[in-house]
């Protein structure tokens, strides 16, 4: 015996809904730009809210960021560790 074929007008809609739920959601990012000063870039790009917090011993990047500068972006951690969350 063969299983009956389900023919429903809602089947394509259901398949689309299931496929949509399986796709990853796009990540939102905070736009930041860099200047010529590597120490200032660390403070304004990596440590500025909603990222951070940064301390005397660690630079913590805890938010998605998008660097919009067209040039290279240099950072100076000042001997601190870099933590990515």
Secondary structure, 3 states (H helix, E strand, C coil): CCCCCCCCCCHHHHHHHHHHHHCCCCCCCEEECCCCCHHHHHHHHHCCCCCCCCCCCEEEECCCEEECCCCCCCCCCCCCEEEEC
